[in-house]
Amino acid sequence: MARKTIVDIFIPCFVDQMFPETGMNMVKVLESLGCEVHYNPNQTCCGQPAFNAGFFSEAREVADKFLDDFSNETSQYIVAPSASCVGMVRNAYQDIFVKSSKLVKYRAMQKKVYEFTEFLTDVLGVTAIQGASLPGRATYHDSCSALRECGIKAGPRALLQNVDGFELVEMEDNETCCGFGGTFAVKFEAISTAMAEQKVDNALATGADFIVSTDSSCLMHLQAYIDRQNKPIRTMHIADVLASGW
């Protein structure tokens, strides 16, 4: 009997506290593909909020904990429904551990970390989820972290194009930032809101019912603008789309 693919899942702060169904739907999809999914309840944050705010010592403490929590040698992969957090672990951790005695341990872990859709398409070789069905038209938002930090672009689109009843259309400036950027949205509220407005207007121009992305943080920001302005569109994480209909 072939050995199951063992996956440790990392559930980011946003997903854990505000969108737990997205984490559950990721597990649903992974298990449907024959993965053995493990969850370490000791896990917390990747440290990105502290790191981006300039609190490097605090970020290092969180990174140390992350490294300890996900250094299980029996695990083959670490998968998260967030390109933002994956980008943090893959890229920023290099600065954190570059002069640390834990660098070798980090390098071993770094090779295992994947964003959810990236894992499906690049590791499992899957571009269609059996039974996935959702009627409607959607447009895809390339999050900055997915596109620029992780090089993710074609994979999510391939997965969405194979969802039964789902029509995928491209919006103008789909690679432009949504305006969230973590602390950016707090420090530069007016600019952040204007960027969300532009993104939602571009999505509405396609006639889409949904804005889909890999990152709950972007979607939360856009949904807040949509709700406040009462716009006829809603956001969905790609894991929720792929888990629909079955």
Disulfide bonds with the S-S distance in Angstrom:
none
